[in-house]
Amino acid sequence: MKVTCEVCPHHCALEEGQAGLCRARENRAGAIVCANYGRLTGMALDPIEKKPLRHFYPGSKILSVGSYGCNMRCPYCQNSEISMTDGEHAAAVHTSPEALVEKALGLVPNGNIGIAYTYNEPLIGYEFVRDCAAPAKQRGLKNVAVTNGCICEKPLKELLPLLDAMNIDLKGFTESYYRFLGGDLPTVKRSIQLAAEQCHVEVTTLVVPGKNDSEDEMDALSAWLSFVNPEIPLHVSRFFPCWKMTDRGPTPVETVYRLAEIARHHLRYVYTGNC
């Protein structure tokens, strides 16, 4: 019997033993389970600015962890070796929430303020994020999610009281571009709205030549974001050829700067990245 996963807008209907599009959620004995629970493919103590977060404890560091899988298919993904793989092929180490929190606490003398769930798409494994974030918060650590925002309201609302900050990708501002990437624009917009009500939020837009680099699109994107809150920082980032998108060169630096200036017509804080 098929069971429908309710974590993201794909709503994968899965047969027994079948994994969803994200490769990280499976139907096991008639229940959808988080197959990548506690399976970490990466861990590093990163500057908070690398998330990127510019207005959240600047100058601090945060223990960043990731697993495998993603519910989008961005052809320029810089982490495709983990985001586009499955449990059989991922080089992962199992870690319990308790062990991760203790690791984060042990790094406090090194400037660590908490845990960032990042690298792949962390919210497809929202149960692990939840189970780590709750004890981390109780122990005085900060919780940060770096996400594409393609998550349904119910699991997101379960996580938000535990999160202190989020960086959410707003990859473009047309539904056709989101279809090309395998995502859902209305869901991402709703995620930004909900998150902005409960925690610190910053937004990143990667500018891809010929895809989302028009002035009109950036004007519409930044105007909408200012409607949510004009104080939300926007990171306008430069594309470099990667993975399956090597058919074009890097975004011209002048394009990134020009689009950032357009965004500043609506938003107080706009930053350029990878320039």
Sequence and secondary structure as in RCSB ss.txt:
>XXXX:A:sequence
MKVTCEVCPHHCALEEGQAGLCRARENRAGAIVCANYGRLTGMALDPIEKKPLRHFYPGSKILSVGSYGCNMRCP
YCQNSEISMTDGEHAAAVHTSPEALVEKALGLVPNGNIGIAYTYNEPLIGYEFVRDCAAPAKQRGLKNVAVTNGC
ICEKPLKELLPLLDAMNIDLKGFTESYYRFLGGDLPTVKRSIQLAAEQCHVEVTTLVVPGKNDSEDEMDALSAWL
SFVNPEIPLHVSRFFPCWKMTDRGPTPVETVYRLAEIARHHLRYVYTGNC
>XXXX:A:secstr
  EE  SSTT  EE TT B TTSSEEEETTEEEETTTTEESEEEEEEGGGTT SSSSTT EEEEEE S  S   T
T TTHHHHT  TTT   EE  HHHHHHHHHHTGGGTEEEEEE SS GGGGHHHHHHHHHHHHHTT EEEEEE   
  HHHHHHHGGG SEEEEE   S HHHHHHHT  HHHHHHHHHHHHHHSEEEEEEEE TTTS  HHHHHHHHHHH
HHH TTS EEEEE   BTTB SS    HHHHHHHHHHHTTT S EEEE  
